[in-house]
Amino acid sequence: MLKGFNSAGLFKYHIALDNTNNLINKFRQQLKKKGYTVEKAYKQFDPSDNKFVMKLDFLHECAMMGLEFTEEELTKIFEYICSAGSKGTDSKDQ
């Protein structure tokens, strides 16, 4: 049965989801360590209050904030945030 799950690619999906969750948790921890609330960080990403954030702005601002991620990791974080969109998360961060 496990071989069937593995050949169907189910384990890879679970591992990818775990990696994304780890990245998001690391992102939250680094924001907190740098003294940023989610709201304050969003204002860094969207200083003109346009109600949207461009990927390049997100990457640039994360670097300026001193967050320690590769560009690939930040891209995954950005894509996760975009996919979560208005669905929200179970996070209690403000």
Secondary structure, DSSP 8 states (H G I E B T S, - for coil): -HHHHHHTTHHHHHHHHHHHHHHHHHHHHHHHHTT--HHHHHHHH-TT--S---HHHHHHHHHHTT----HHHHHHHHHHHHHHGGG--S----
